[in-house]
Amino acid sequence: MCGTPEEGDLCAVCRWRMRGELVLGELTERDVRRAADALAAAAHAWDVRAAALSGSAGADAGASAGASARLAAVVRGGLPEPGPEAPVAEWVPQDRPVGPGEGAPVHGPAEWLGVLDDLIFGRSRELLFFEFGPDRVNMIKAYLDANGIPRQKDAGSAEWDSLVPALDPHPEIRRFQLAGGIGEISPVGRRDFDAAVLRWLTESLPPPGDGSTLLLVSRPGWPLLDRAAAAFRRTRPPRAELLRRGGDAYGVTTADAVRGVLRTAPLPVDHSLLLARADRRTGAVDVHRHVLFPAGVRLRHGADATATVTVHGGVTGTSVLLPVLAGPPAGEDAGAGPAVLGVGRTALGPLESARLTFVLRGPGEVALAGPGEGPRPAGDGGGTEGRHPPGTTAPDRTTPGATATAPASAPTASAPTAPGATAPTPLDPTPLDLTALLTRLPRRIVRPPRLEVFCTVELSGADAAETEERLAFVRDLIGCLARDPGTGGGLRVGAVGHYDHAIHENGYAPRPVLLMPPVPAGPATAALHAMDTWHPARRRQDTVSSLEDALTALVPLATAPPRAGEAVRRVALVVARRPPAPPRQHGMVPSCPLGADWRAELDRLRAAGVHVLTRADPRTGPPTPPDRARAAVQRYEATAWAELSRGGSFRPGADPAADVAKALSPTWQWEGPPCPLAFASPLL
């Protein structure tokens, strides 16, 4: 029985009236039968309540047919049939006894924050969480690892069948008994149960004064579990107590409940992302730690925190490592170095940037949510360095880790993922050798010089389509160079368009025009806008062009001194069909009316370090009958193009603009292996 009449008129546990009204004379048979019926109804209701509370009855509990049959045979009066009129949840009387403190925390938020702060800041050696659960007695120890991160592990949990042998060996009936059920079996003596719990507590509790803080996770409403918790309180009063809400038997484990508390502890050390950084002057590569979540912040109840950071790819496109580190605490010696909490990975193309979001789920627990949303300006490190992340409270500058936010009184789930968003991915916990990783960093990355490209374009052709093809190629080339992350940021483009010496061949320009206004080195858009004003003209002869005059105009543009201390790679690309005219006429090869010497101009460009290349149209049309004069013209043409193409040449139709842009782009160089880490800032 729960109690005796000497303890009061009503039983403190089952609320059965222990004393009735006094009557005269002896009890009649009707009085006895009515009292027996009331007692049987109360016993049936009590057992049904215990069966429903224990989660051992009905389809909702997922019990097997055999387990349900065993339980039904035990419950006094049997189990009612659940149905639309009597669902399992309604088997529990609405006026059932309420456990001590159920529905409100036994200790306030400030007490819990003090408990966690004592652990983080070394005032408690460890926290011991005890829970008398429906399946076992759990004892979980929370402690700090070498880097001050709170961890948890089992500290000597025990099974009920070994702790109290009088309990039934079948799990469903044992839970029924712990929920207070009596049934048609030998009842468990309450005093014997208390004595068994006290013996286990005496053997398991640490001695007073050893630096351990005792905490109780209680499950109010289960009579035997309430008795065990009461014995715990009498033996060693706990510092604080965590309640299961509503007496639910399932849903979370003790380990989950402990994690729900520890995740609201203040971060003892910075949680940082390990990146690489290249010195913009020397190219030397070193590591950089970007703080994602500063030490001292703590999660609010029921919230995760996020930090966004923009990372940048190296010279070669690859999958980079994203190690997240913890420690060492600021101002202390690094000792064995920071701990690797986990490693994320993301694919980055050459010199590509990505905005990543990291999720803090508690001290030492970080996940990678994936790319962040919205653009970031180049060079923005993102993240939360210098400010506390959303979902956290800022550290108190006078009391480390202080906050007004209450920890979870039960394990809390992460915030739901927005529709269409990628669920956070836990970091890979595989141990990472930081020393070996750092030896794989390149020693130095040599940035290429800034690229300046100058194009000369022949604007006279057999028809408009011929010239338009050349203009389209140059436009595509400039576009490809501008889109290349390795050159686009520092690219400068200049251009010179030239017509024939015979002015009457140009019907789109005034008679004095031989060259379109030269475009000096500048943004790619300026060159493209200038080329929009260039128009094709029909040529009258197919021997030479005015390329020598274009080279003369190009020399001052391409040989201008760069800014002080700036390295520049300059390329001149000749896009034409006919070779330049010589300064003096040779046979049928006409001379330049202005006497320009293209060889002298070519030497001046090369002497200034300009790399000259060509893209010459092949000859089309029927072959010319061989004669001595024509052979001399062809020899001059071949000689001129060979001299102009000494630095390299491209063929129309065989070398598209994208391939030419790749050939013109400067080459990155590095000493050592490719970088396995993402970079903290763009290499350009």
Secondary structure, DSSP 8 states (H G I E B T S, - for coil): ----GGG-SB-TTT--BS-----SS---HHHHHHHHHHHHHHHHHHHHHHHHHHT-SSGGGT--HHHHHHHHHHSTT------SSS-GGGGS-TT----TTTTS-SS-HHHHHHHHHHHHTTSSSEEEEEEE-SSEEEEEEEEE-TTS-EEEEE---EEHHHH-TTS-SSHHHHHHHHTT--TTS----HHHHHHHHHHHHHHHS--TTSSEEEEEEE-TT-HHHHHHHHHHHHHS--SEEEE-GGG-SSS--HHHHHHHHHTTS--SS-EEEEEEEE-TTT-BEEEEEEEEE-TT-EE-TT--EEEEEEEE--SS-EEEEEEEEE---TTS--TT--EEEEEEEEEE-TT-EEEEEEEEEETTEEEEEEE-SS---TT--BS-TTS--TTEE---SSSTT--S----SS--------TT----EE-B-S---HHHHHHTS-SEEE---EEEEEEEEE-EESSHHHHHHHHHHHHHHHHHHHH-TTTTTT-EEEEEEE--S-GGG-SSS-TT-SB---EEEE-HHHHHHHHTT---EE-S-SS-BSHHHHHHHHHHHHTS--STT--EEEEEEEEESS-B--SS-BTTB---TT---HHHHHHHHHHTT-EEEEEE----SS-----HHHHHHHHHHHHHHHHHTTT-EE-TTTS-HHHHHHHHS---EEESS--SB-BSS---
